[in-house]
Amino acid sequence: MKKKDFIFTFGLTLLTGILWVAGEVVMGLWIAVPSWGHIAWFAGIVVVTLTISVIHSLKEDEYEEEHRDPKREKYERKINKRRTAKNGKEQ
């Protein structure tokens, strides 16, 4: 896991945790909510957190595919050339 992915995940978790606690405080002090309301609030927070995380992950994958490291590409071409030459000698 890259550092920026860890920071994003940690920040998202912290933000949604604070949002969940704030919602529970509001429901406990000012809004009369039945018990299923607390469960629905928790489920909604979890679903939103997972959705944001998955969307972020998919966008990161697309970005990495579009922006490849030139040094890594050169290394892969070199290795593929060696493999092709080695396979040609064995046959």
C-alpha positions in Angstrom: 0.0 0.0 0.0 1.4 3.4 -1.0 1.6 6.2 1.5 -0.9 8.3 -0.3 -3.4 5.4 -0.4 -2.9 4.9 3.4 -3.4 8.6 4.1 -6.6 8.6 1.9 -8.0 5.6 3.6 -7.2 6.9 7.1 -8.6 10.3 6.3 -11.8 8.8 4.9 -12.2 6.6 7.9 -11.6 9.4 10.3 -14.1 11.7 8.4 -16.9 9.2 8.3 -16.3 8.2 11.9 -16.7 11.8 13.0 -19.8 12.2 10.7 -21.3 9.0 12.2 -20.7 10.2 15.8 -22.1 13.7 15.0 -25.2 12.0 13.5 -25.6 9.8 16.6 -25.3 12.9 18.9 -27.9 14.8 16.9 -30.3 11.8 16.9 -29.8 11.3 20.6 -30.2 14.9 21.7 -32.6 16.7 19.2 -34.3 14.2 16.9 -36.4 11.4 18.2 -35.4 8.4 16.1 -36.5 4.8 16.5 -33.8 2.1 17.0 -33.9 1.1 13.4 -32.9 4.7 12.5 -29.6 4.3 14.3 -29.0 1.0 12.5 -29.9 2.6 9.1 -27.6 5.6 9.8 -24.7 3.2 10.6 -25.4 1.1 7.5 -25.6 4.3 5.3 -22.2 5.5 6.6 -20.6 2.1 5.9 -22.1 2.0 2.4 -21.0 5.5 1.6 -17.5 4.9 2.9 -17.0 1.7 0.9 -18.4 3.3 -2.2 -16.0 6.3 -2.0 -13.1 3.9 -1.3 -13.9 1.7 -4.3 -14.4 4.6 -6.7 -11.1 6.1 -5.5 -9.3 2.8 -6.1 -10.7 2.4 -9.6 -9.7 6.0 -10.5 -6.2 5.3 -9.1 -5.9 2.1 -11.3 -6.9 4.1 -14.4 -4.4 6.8 -13.6 -1.6 4.3 -13.1 -2.4 2.6 -16.4 -2.4 6.0 -18.3 0.8 7.3 -16.6 3.4 4.7 -16.6 7.0 5.3 -15.4 9.3 5.5 -18.5 12.2 3.8 -16.6 9.9 0.9 -15.7 8.8 0.6 -19.4 12.4 0.6 -20.5 13.2 -2.1 -18.0 10.2 -4.3 -19.1 11.2 -4.0 -22.8 14.7 -5.0 -21.9 13.5 -8.1 -19.9 11.0 -9.0 -22.6 13.7 -8.8 -25.2 15.9 -11.2 -23.1 13.0 -13.6 -22.6 12.3 -13.7 -26.3 15.9 -14.3 -27.2 16.2 -17.0 -24.5 13.0 -18.8 -25.7 14.2 -18.6 -29.3 17.5 -20.4 -28.4 15.7 -23.2 -26.5 13.5 -24.1 -29.5 
